[in-house]
Amino acid sequence: MSVLTLLAPVFQQGDSGAAAASAFSSLFGLVVGIFVVVCLWRIYAKAGEPGWYCLIPIWNTLVLLKIAGRPWWWILLLCIPFVNFVILLVVMLSFGKSFGKGAAFSIFLLTCISPIGFAILAFDGSRYLGPGGRDS
C-alpha cells in the first residue's frame, strides 16, 4: 500500500492545499526526527556510550549531561522555567567543548538548525575529549 493511498482520504476533503501542506509537514518532521536520532546515536557512540541510549526518554538527557561533564541532578534544573534556558546554554557549551568545539559552535547547537550541528558532530573527524573537554 502506497503513501498516496493512505493519504487519499485526506486529499479528498475540501481544502486539499492545506491537507497536502499538513502531510508534507508531517513527513518532513518525521525525516528530520529520524536524522537527529541517527546523529545522536553516532555522537553517543563517539563518547563511548551505547548509541541506543539516545532512544530512551529522560535517560538520553542524563547521558548527554554525563558527556558534557555536568551532574545528573541538573536534569531537575532543566524542568524549571527560565532557569532551563541558562542551564541548557551551559550544558551545550560543555557538550561542544567535550568534542573540541568552541563557544560559537555550541550556541549553534541551541538554534532552530541544531540538527545540522548534531550532524557535524556526528560525521566530522572530531573525537571525544572527555567530559567538558578534559582528556580522559
Chimera marker file (.cmm) of the C-alpha trace (Angstrom):
<marker_set name="trace">
<marker id="1" x="0.000" y="0.000" z="0.000" r="1" g="1" b="0" radius="0.5"/>
<marker id="2" x="1.489" y="3.308" z="-1.013" r="1" g="1" b="0" radius="0.5"/>
<marker id="3" x="1.625" y="6.507" z="0.979" r="1" g="1" b="0" radius="0.5"/>
<marker id="4" x="-0.670" y="8.196" z="-1.530" r="1" g="1" b="0" radius="0.5"/>
<marker id="5" x="-3.310" y="5.508" z="-0.996" r="1" g="1" b="0" radius="0.5"/>
<marker id="6" x="-3.144" y="6.115" z="2.741" r="1" g="1" b="0" radius="0.5"/>
<marker id="7" x="-3.385" y="9.878" z="2.275" r="1" g="1" b="0" radius="0.5"/>
<marker id="8" x="-6.194" y="9.725" z="-0.317" r="1" g="1" b="0" radius="0.5"/>
<marker id="9" x="-8.982" y="10.397" z="2.229" r="1" g="1" b="0" radius="0.5"/>
<marker id="10" x="-7.073" y="13.461" z="3.432" r="1" g="1" b="0" radius="0.5"/>
<marker id="11" x="-6.761" y="14.847" z="-0.095" r="1" g="1" b="0" radius="0.5"/>
<marker id="12" x="-10.421" y="14.239" z="-0.899" r="1" g="1" b="0" radius="0.5"/>
<marker id="13" x="-11.566" y="16.750" z="1.698" r="1" g="1" b="0" radius="0.5"/>
<marker id="14" x="-12.489" y="20.291" z="0.673" r="1" g="1" b="0" radius="0.5"/>
<marker id="15" x="-9.192" y="22.081" z="1.290" r="1" g="1" b="0" radius="0.5"/>
<marker id="16" x="-6.672" y="19.889" z="-0.480" r="1" g="1" b="0" radius="0.5"/>
<marker id="17" x="-3.916" y="22.523" z="-0.351" r="1" g="1" b="0" radius="0.5"/>
<marker id="18" x="-3.959" y="22.604" z="3.441" r="1" g="1" b="0" radius="0.5"/>
<marker id="19" x="-4.116" y="18.817" z="3.598" r="1" g="1" b="0" radius="0.5"/>
<marker id="20" x="-1.121" y="18.486" z="1.287" r="1" g="1" b="0" radius="0.5"/>
<marker id="21" x="0.847" y="21.013" z="3.334" r="1" g="1" b="0" radius="0.5"/>
<marker id="22" x="-0.040" y="19.163" z="6.516" r="1" g="1" b="0" radius="0.5"/>
<marker id="23" x="1.014" y="15.816" z="5.052" r="1" g="1" b="0" radius="0.5"/>
<marker id="24" x="4.293" y="17.280" z="3.762" r="1" g="1" b="0" radius="0.5"/>
<marker id="25" x="4.972" y="18.936" z="7.124" r="1" g="1" b="0" radius="0.5"/>
<marker id="26" x="4.384" y="15.679" z="8.980" r="1" g="1" b="0" radius="0.5"/>
<marker id="27" x="6.622" y="13.744" z="6.616" r="1" g="1" b="0" radius="0.5"/>
<marker id="28" x="9.353" y="16.391" z="6.838" r="1" g="1" b="0" radius="0.5"/>
<marker id="29" x="9.199" y="16.325" z="10.650" r="1" g="1" b="0" radius="0.5"/>
<marker id="30" x="9.490" y="12.547" z="10.652" r="1" g="1" b="0" radius="0.5"/>
<marker id="31" x="12.535" y="12.626" z="8.358" r="1" g="1" b="0" radius="0.5"/>
<marker id="32" x="14.256" y="15.303" z="10.485" r="1" g="1" b="0" radius="0.5"/>
<marker id="33" x="13.462" y="13.350" z="13.663" r="1" g="1" b="0" radius="0.5"/>
<marker id="34" x="14.994" y="10.164" z="12.270" r="1" g="1" b="0" radius="0.5"/>
<marker id="35" x="18.035" y="12.125" z="11.078" r="1" g="1" b="0" radius="0.5"/>
<marker id="36" x="18.567" y="13.607" z="14.568" r="1" g="1" b="0" radius="0.5"/>
<marker id="37" x="18.306" y="10.139" z="16.144" r="1" g="1" b="0" radius="0.5"/>
<marker id="38" x="20.967" y="8.815" z="13.742" r="1" g="1" b="0" radius="0.5"/>
<marker id="39" x="23.231" y="11.781" z="14.575" r="1" g="1" b="0" radius="0.5"/>
<marker id="40" x="22.785" y="11.441" z="18.333" r="1" g="1" b="0" radius="0.5"/>
<marker id="41" x="23.378" y="7.691" z="18.071" r="1" g="1" b="0" radius="0.5"/>
<marker id="42" x="26.765" y="8.363" z="16.440" r="1" g="1" b="0" radius="0.5"/>
<marker id="43" x="27.625" y="11.144" z="18.915" r="1" g="1" b="0" radius="0.5"/>
<marker id="44" x="26.878" y="8.891" z="21.891" r="1" g="1" b="0" radius="0.5"/>
<marker id="45" x="28.987" y="6.139" z="20.309" r="1" g="1" b="0" radius="0.5"/>
<marker id="46" x="31.876" y="8.604" z="19.850" r="1" g="1" b="0" radius="0.5"/>
<marker id="47" x="31.640" y="9.388" z="23.543" r="1" g="1" b="0" radius="0.5"/>
<marker id="48" x="31.830" y="5.710" z="24.474" r="1" g="1" b="0" radius="0.5"/>
<marker id="49" x="28.163" y="5.302" z="25.370" r="1" g="1" b="0" radius="0.5"/>
<marker id="50" x="25.806" y="2.835" z="23.696" r="1" g="1" b="0" radius="0.5"/>
<marker id="51" x="24.152" y="4.645" z="20.803" r="1" g="1" b="0" radius="0.5"/>
<marker id="52" x="20.691" y="3.296" z="21.529" r="1" g="1" b="0" radius="0.5"/>
<marker id="53" x="20.628" y="5.334" z="24.764" r="1" g="1" b="0" radius="0.5"/>
<marker id="54" x="19.502" y="8.265" z="22.615" r="1" g="1" b="0" radius="0.5"/>
<marker id="55" x="16.157" y="6.489" z="22.107" r="1" g="1" b="0" radius="0.5"/>
<marker id="56" x="15.177" y="6.371" z="25.797" r="1" g="1" b="0" radius="0.5"/>
<marker id="57" x="13.356" y="9.475" z="27.078" r="1" g="1" b="0" radius="0.5"/>
<marker id="58" x="14.933" y="11.161" z="30.129" r="1" g="1" b="0" radius="0.5"/>
<marker id="59" x="17.829" y="8.689" z="30.091" r="1" g="1" b="0" radius="0.5"/>
<marker id="60" x="19.129" y="10.313" z="26.888" r="1" g="1" b="0" radius="0.5"/>
<marker id="61" x="19.273" y="13.654" z="28.696" r="1" g="1" b="0" radius="0.5"/>
<marker id="62" x="21.125" y="12.078" z="31.632" r="1" g="1" b="0" radius="0.5"/>
<marker id="63" x="23.676" y="10.606" z="29.219" r="1" g="1" b="0" radius="0.5"/>
<marker id="64" x="24.032" y="13.968" z="27.462" r="1" g="1" b="0" radius="0.5"/>
<marker id="65" x="24.717" y="15.591" z="30.846" r="1" g="1" b="0" radius="0.5"/>
<marker id="66" x="27.333" y="12.902" z="31.555" r="1" g="1" b="0" radius="0.5"/>
<marker id="67" x="29.032" y="13.510" z="28.192" r="1" g="1" b="0" radius="0.5"/>
<marker id="68" x="29.041" y="17.258" z="28.903" r="1" g="1" b="0" radius="0.5"/>
<marker id="69" x="30.546" y="16.664" z="32.353" r="1" g="1" b="0" radius="0.5"/>
<marker id="70" x="27.571" y="18.020" z="34.304" r="1" g="1" b="0" radius="0.5"/>
<marker id="71" x="25.958" y="16.359" z="37.340" r="1" g="1" b="0" radius="0.5"/>
<marker id="72" x="22.870" y="14.188" z="36.834" r="1" g="1" b="0" radius="0.5"/>
<marker id="73" x="20.694" y="16.367" z="39.066" r="1" g="1" b="0" radius="0.5"/>
<marker id="74" x="20.882" y="19.213" z="36.535" r="1" g="1" b="0" radius="0.5"/>
<marker id="75" x="18.024" y="17.432" z="34.794" r="1" g="1" b="0" radius="0.5"/>
<marker id="76" x="15.853" y="18.863" z="37.585" r="1" g="1" b="0" radius="0.5"/>
<marker id="77" x="17.053" y="22.373" z="36.744" r="1" g="1" b="0" radius="0.5"/>
<marker id="78" x="16.024" y="21.764" z="33.142" r="1" g="1" b="0" radius="0.5"/>
<marker id="79" x="12.428" y="21.456" z="34.391" r="1" g="1" b="0" radius="0.5"/>
<marker id="80" x="12.332" y="24.957" z="35.909" r="1" g="1" b="0" radius="0.5"/>
<marker id="81" x="11.000" y="27.636" z="33.529" r="1" g="1" b="0" radius="0.5"/>
<marker id="82" x="13.534" y="30.344" z="32.551" r="1" g="1" b="0" radius="0.5"/>
<marker id="83" x="16.280" y="28.602" z="34.554" r="1" g="1" b="0" radius="0.5"/>
<marker id="84" x="16.289" y="25.890" z="31.904" r="1" g="1" b="0" radius="0.5"/>
<marker id="85" x="17.485" y="28.356" z="29.235" r="1" g="1" b="0" radius="0.5"/>
<marker id="86" x="20.596" y="29.203" z="31.239" r="1" g="1" b="0" radius="0.5"/>
<marker id="87" x="21.251" y="25.579" z="32.189" r="1" g="1" b="0" radius="0.5"/>
<marker id="88" x="20.814" y="24.413" z="28.585" r="1" g="1" b="0" radius="0.5"/>
<marker id="89" x="23.268" y="27.080" z="27.416" r="1" g="1" b="0" radius="0.5"/>
<marker id="90" x="25.875" y="25.920" z="29.955" r="1" g="1" b="0" radius="0.5"/>
<marker id="91" x="25.289" y="22.248" z="29.077" r="1" g="1" b="0" radius="0.5"/>
<marker id="92" x="25.635" y="22.874" z="25.337" r="1" g="1" b="0" radius="0.5"/>
<marker id="93" x="28.821" y="24.895" z="25.908" r="1" g="1" b="0" radius="0.5"/>
<marker id="94" x="30.273" y="21.944" z="27.826" r="1" g="1" b="0" radius="0.5"/>
<marker id="95" x="28.914" y="19.470" z="25.270" r="1" g="1" b="0" radius="0.5"/>
<marker id="96" x="30.673" y="21.297" z="22.439" r="1" g="1" b="0" radius="0.5"/>
<marker id="97" x="33.912" y="21.519" z="24.433" r="1" g="1" b="0" radius="0.5"/>
<marker id="98" x="33.715" y="17.760" z="25.011" r="1" g="1" b="0" radius="0.5"/>
<marker id="99" x="34.275" y="17.347" z="21.276" r="1" g="1" b="0" radius="0.5"/>
<marker id="100" x="36.806" y="20.171" z="20.897" r="1" g="1" b="0" radius="0.5"/>
<marker id="101" x="34.336" y="22.746" z="19.561" r="1" g="1" b="0" radius="0.5"/>
<marker id="102" x="34.223" y="26.389" z="20.603" r="1" g="1" b="0" radius="0.5"/>
<marker id="103" x="31.503" y="28.541" z="22.117" r="1" g="1" b="0" radius="0.5"/>
<marker id="104" x="30.147" y="29.724" z="18.754" r="1" g="1" b="0" radius="0.5"/>
<marker id="105" x="29.556" y="26.144" z="17.640" r="1" g="1" b="0" radius="0.5"/>
<marker id="106" x="27.919" y="25.280" z="20.967" r="1" g="1" b="0" radius="0.5"/>
<marker id="107" x="25.478" y="28.159" z="20.601" r="1" g="1" b="0" radius="0.5"/>
<marker id="108" x="24.793" y="26.856" z="17.082" r="1" g="1" b="0" radius="0.5"/>
<marker id="109" x="23.557" y="23.660" z="18.809" r="1" g="1" b="0" radius="0.5"/>
<marker id="110" x="20.854" y="25.711" z="20.555" r="1" g="1" b="0" radius="0.5"/>
<marker id="111" x="19.307" y="27.273" z="17.448" r="1" g="1" b="0" radius="0.5"/>
<marker id="112" x="16.481" y="26.000" z="15.268" r="1" g="1" b="0" radius="0.5"/>
<marker id="113" x="19.062" y="24.500" z="12.916" r="1" g="1" b="0" radius="0.5"/>
<marker id="114" x="20.623" y="22.328" z="15.613" r="1" g="1" b="0" radius="0.5"/>
<marker id="115" x="20.187" y="19.138" z="13.516" r="1" g="1" b="0" radius="0.5"/>
<marker id="116" x="22.955" y="20.493" z="11.289" r="1" g="1" b="0" radius="0.5"/>
<marker id="117" x="25.173" y="20.998" z="14.352" r="1" g="1" b="0" radius="0.5"/>
<marker id="118" x="24.483" y="17.455" z="15.542" r="1" g="1" b="0" radius="0.5"/>
<marker id="119" x="25.272" y="16.178" z="12.040" r="1" g="1" b="0" radius="0.5"/>
<marker id="120" x="28.609" y="17.993" z="12.088" r="1" g="1" b="0" radius="0.5"/>
<marker id="121" x="29.466" y="16.446" z="15.464" r="1" g="1" b="0" radius="0.5"/>
<marker id="122" x="28.341" y="13.010" z="14.308" r="1" g="1" b="0" radius="0.5"/>
<marker id="123" x="30.098" y="12.863" z="10.956" r="1" g="1" b="0" radius="0.5"/>
<marker id="124" x="33.186" y="15.073" z="11.222" r="1" g="1" b="0" radius="0.5"/>
<marker id="125" x="36.578" y="13.913" z="12.420" r="1" g="1" b="0" radius="0.5"/>
<marker id="126" x="36.270" y="15.308" z="15.929" r="1" g="1" b="0" radius="0.5"/>
<marker id="127" x="36.818" y="12.959" z="18.826" r="1" g="1" b="0" radius="0.5"/>
<marker id="128" x="35.513" y="12.902" z="22.355" r="1" g="1" b="0" radius="0.5"/>
<marker id="129" x="37.969" y="14.657" z="24.672" r="1" g="1" b="0" radius="0.5"/>
<marker id="130" x="36.256" y="13.743" z="27.919" r="1" g="1" b="0" radius="0.5"/>
<marker id="131" x="33.594" y="15.469" z="29.994" r="1" g="1" b="0" radius="0.5"/>
<marker id="132" x="33.680" y="19.197" z="29.319" r="1" g="1" b="0" radius="0.5"/>
<marker id="133" x="36.760" y="18.882" z="27.102" r="1" g="1" b="0" radius="0.5"/>
<marker id="134" x="39.149" y="17.330" z="29.604" r="1" g="1" b="0" radius="0.5"/>
<marker id="135" x="41.173" y="14.460" z="28.146" r="1" g="1" b="0" radius="0.5"/>
<marker id="136" x="40.218" y="11.228" z="29.806" r="1" g="1" b="0" radius="0.5"/>
<link id1="1" id2="2" r="1" g="1" b="0" radius="0.2"/>
<link id1="2" id2="3" r="1" g="1" b="0" radius="0.2"/>
<link id1="3" id2="4" r="1" g="1" b="0" radius="0.2"/>
<link id1="4" id2="5" r="1" g="1" b="0" radius="0.2"/>
<link id1="5" id2="6" r="1" g="1" b="0" radius="0.2"/>
<link id1="6" id2="7" r="1" g="1" b="0" radius="0.2"/>
<link id1="7" id2="8" r="1" g="1" b="0" radius="0.2"/>
<link id1="8" id2="9" r="1" g="1" b="0" radius="0.2"/>
<link id1="9" id2="10" r="1" g="1" b="0" radius="0.2"/>
<link id1="10" id2="11" r="1" g="1" b="0" radius="0.2"/>
<link id1="11" id2="12" r="1" g="1" b="0" radius="0.2"/>
<link id1="12" id2="13" r="1" g="1" b="0" radius="0.2"/>
<link id1="13" id2="14" r="1" g="1" b="0" radius="0.2"/>
<link id1="14" id2="15" r="1" g="1" b="0" radius="0.2"/>
<link id1="15" id2="16" r="1" g="1" b="0" radius="0.2"/>
<link id1="16" id2="17" r="1" g="1" b="0" radius="0.2"/>
<link id1="17" id2="18" r="1" g="1" b="0" radius="0.2"/>
<link id1="18" id2="19" r="1" g="1" b="0" radius="0.2"/>
<link id1="19" id2="20" r="1" g="1" b="0" radius="0.2"/>
<link id1="20" id2="21" r="1" g="1" b="0" radius="0.2"/>
<link id1="21" id2="22" r="1" g="1" b="0" radius="0.2"/>
<link id1="22" id2="23" r="1" g="1" b="0" radius="0.2"/>
<link id1="23" id2="24" r="1" g="1" b="0" radius="0.2"/>
<link id1="24" id2="25" r="1" g="1" b="0" radius="0.2"/>
<link id1="25" id2="26" r="1" g="1" b="0" radius="0.2"/>
<link id1="26" id2="27" r="1" g="1" b="0" radius="0.2"/>
<link id1="27" id2="28" r="1" g="1" b="0" radius="0.2"/>
<link id1="28" id2="29" r="1" g="1" b="0" radius="0.2"/>
<link id1="29" id2="30" r="1" g="1" b="0" radius="0.2"/>
<link id1="30" id2="31" r="1" g="1" b="0" radius="0.2"/>
<link id1="31" id2="32" r="1" g="1" b="0" radius="0.2"/>
<link id1="32" id2="33" r="1" g="1" b="0" radius="0.2"/>
<link id1="33" id2="34" r="1" g="1" b="0" radius="0.2"/>
<link id1="34" id2="35" r="1" g="1" b="0" radius="0.2"/>
<link id1="35" id2="36" r="1" g="1" b="0" radius="0.2"/>
<link id1="36" id2="37" r="1" g="1" b="0" radius="0.2"/>
<link id1="37" id2="38" r="1" g="1" b="0" radius="0.2"/>
<link id1="38" id2="39" r="1" g="1" b="0" radius="0.2"/>
<link id1="39" id2="40" r="1" g="1" b="0" radius="0.2"/>
<link id1="40" id2="41" r="1" g="1" b="0" radius="0.2"/>
<link id1="41" id2="42" r="1" g="1" b="0" radius="0.2"/>
<link id1="42" id2="43" r="1" g="1" b="0" radius="0.2"/>
<link id1="43" id2="44" r="1" g="1" b="0" radius="0.2"/>
<link id1="44" id2="45" r="1" g="1" b="0" radius="0.2"/>
<link id1="45" id2="46" r="1" g="1" b="0" radius="0.2"/>
<link id1="46" id2="47" r="1" g="1" b="0" radius="0.2"/>
<link id1="47" id2="48" r="1" g="1" b="0" radius="0.2"/>
<link id1="48" id2="49" r="1" g="1" b="0" radius="0.2"/>
<link id1="49" id2="50" r="1" g="1" b="0" radius="0.2"/>
<link id1="50" id2="51" r="1" g="1" b="0" radius="0.2"/>
<link id1="51" id2="52" r="1" g="1" b="0" radius="0.2"/>
<link id1="52" id2="53" r="1" g="1" b="0" radius="0.2"/>
<link id1="53" id2="54" r="1" g="1" b="0" radius="0.2"/>
<link id1="54" id2="55" r="1" g="1" b="0" radius="0.2"/>
<link id1="55" id2="56" r="1" g="1" b="0" radius="0.2"/>
<link id1="56" id2="57" r="1" g="1" b="0" radius="0.2"/>
<link id1="57" id2="58" r="1" g="1" b="0" radius="0.2"/>
<link id1="58" id2="59" r="1" g="1" b="0" radius="0.2"/>
<link id1="59" id2="60" r="1" g="1" b="0" radius="0.2"/>
<link id1="60" id2="61" r="1" g="1" b="0" radius="0.2"/>
<link id1="61" id2="62" r="1" g="1" b="0" radius="0.2"/>
<link id1="62" id2="63" r="1" g="1" b="0" radius="0.2"/>
<link id1="63" id2="64" r="1" g="1" b="0" radius="0.2"/>
<link id1="64" id2="65" r="1" g="1" b="0" radius="0.2"/>
<link id1="65" id2="66" r="1" g="1" b="0" radius="0.2"/>
<link id1="66" id2="67" r="1" g="1" b="0" radius="0.2"/>
<link id1="67" id2="68" r="1" g="1" b="0" radius="0.2"/>
<link id1="68" id2="69" r="1" g="1" b="0" radius="0.2"/>
<link id1="69" id2="70" r="1" g="1" b="0" radius="0.2"/>
<link id1="70" id2="71" r="1" g="1" b="0" radius="0.2"/>
<link id1="71" id2="72" r="1" g="1" b="0" radius="0.2"/>
<link id1="72" id2="73" r="1" g="1" b="0" radius="0.2"/>
<link id1="73" id2="74" r="1" g="1" b="0" radius="0.2"/>
<link id1="74" id2="75" r="1" g="1" b="0" radius="0.2"/>
<link id1="75" id2="76" r="1" g="1" b="0" radius="0.2"/>
<link id1="76" id2="77" r="1" g="1" b="0" radius="0.2"/>
<link id1="77" id2="78" r="1" g="1" b="0" radius="0.2"/>
<link id1="78" id2="79" r="1" g="1" b="0" radius="0.2"/>
<link id1="79" id2="80" r="1" g="1" b="0" radius="0.2"/>
<link id1="80" id2="81" r="1" g="1" b="0" radius="0.2"/>
<link id1="81" id2="82" r="1" g="1" b="0" radius="0.2"/>
<link id1="82" id2="83" r="1" g="1" b="0" radius="0.2"/>
<link id1="83" id2="84" r="1" g="1" b="0" radius="0.2"/>
<link id1="84" id2="85" r="1" g="1" b="0" radius="0.2"/>
<link id1="85" id2="86" r="1" g="1" b="0" radius="0.2"/>
<link id1="86" id2="87" r="1" g="1" b="0" radius="0.2"/>
<link id1="87" id2="88" r="1" g="1" b="0" radius="0.2"/>
<link id1="88" id2="89" r="1" g="1" b="0" radius="0.2"/>
<link id1="89" id2="90" r="1" g="1" b="0" radius="0.2"/>
<link id1="90" id2="91" r="1" g="1" b="0" radius="0.2"/>
<link id1="91" id2="92" r="1" g="1" b="0" radius="0.2"/>
<link id1="92" id2="93" r="1" g="1" b="0" radius="0.2"/>
<link id1="93" id2="94" r="1" g="1" b="0" radius="0.2"/>
<link id1="94" id2="95" r="1" g="1" b="0" radius="0.2"/>
<link id1="95" id2="96" r="1" g="1" b="0" radius="0.2"/>
<link id1="96" id2="97" r="1" g="1" b="0" radius="0.2"/>
<link id1="97" id2="98" r="1" g="1" b="0" radius="0.2"/>
<link id1="98" id2="99" r="1" g="1" b="0" radius="0.2"/>
<link id1="99" id2="100" r="1" g="1" b="0" radius="0.2"/>
<link id1="100" id2="101" r="1" g="1" b="0" radius="0.2"/>
<link id1="101" id2="102" r="1" g="1" b="0" radius="0.2"/>
<link id1="102" id2="103" r="1" g="1" b="0" radius="0.2"/>
<link id1="103" id2="104" r="1" g="1" b="0" radius="0.2"/>
<link id1="104" id2="105" r="1" g="1" b="0" radius="0.2"/>
<link id1="105" id2="106" r="1" g="1" b="0" radius="0.2"/>
<link id1="106" id2="107" r="1" g="1" b="0" radius="0.2"/>
<link id1="107" id2="108" r="1" g="1" b="0" radius="0.2"/>
<link id1="108" id2="109" r="1" g="1" b="0" radius="0.2"/>
<link id1="109" id2="110" r="1" g="1" b="0" radius="0.2"/>
<link id1="110" id2="111" r="1" g="1" b="0" radius="0.2"/>
<link id1="111" id2="112" r="1" g="1" b="0" radius="0.2"/>
<link id1="112" id2="113" r="1" g="1" b="0" radius="0.2"/>
<link id1="113" id2="114" r="1" g="1" b="0" radius="0.2"/>
<link id1="114" id2="115" r="1" g="1" b="0" radius="0.2"/>
<link id1="115" id2="116" r="1" g="1" b="0" radius="0.2"/>
<link id1="116" id2="117" r="1" g="1" b="0" radius="0.2"/>
<link id1="117" id2="118" r="1" g="1" b="0" radius="0.2"/>
<link id1="118" id2="119" r="1" g="1" b="0" radius="0.2"/>
<link id1="119" id2="120" r="1" g="1" b="0" radius="0.2"/>
<link id1="120" id2="121" r="1" g="1" b="0" radius="0.2"/>
<link id1="121" id2="122" r="1" g="1" b="0" radius="0.2"/>
<link id1="122" id2="123" r="1" g="1" b="0" radius="0.2"/>
<link id1="123" id2="124" r="1" g="1" b="0" radius="0.2"/>
<link id1="124" id2="125" r="1" g="1" b="0" radius="0.2"/>
<link id1="125" id2="126" r="1" g="1" b="0" radius="0.2"/>
<link id1="126" id2="127" r="1" g="1" b="0" radius="0.2"/>
<link id1="127" id2="128" r="1" g="1" b="0" radius="0.2"/>
<link id1="128" id2="129" r="1" g="1" b="0" radius="0.2"/>
<link id1="129" id2="130" r="1" g="1" b="0" radius="0.2"/>
<link id1="130" id2="131" r="1" g="1" b="0" radius="0.2"/>
<link id1="131" id2="132" r="1" g="1" b="0" radius="0.2"/>
<link id1="132" id2="133" r="1" g="1" b="0" radius="0.2"/>
<link id1="133" id2="134" r="1" g="1" b="0" radius="0.2"/>
<link id1="134" id2="135" r="1" g="1" b="0" radius="0.2"/>
<link id1="135" id2="136" r="1" g="1" b="0" radius="0.2"/>
</marker_set>
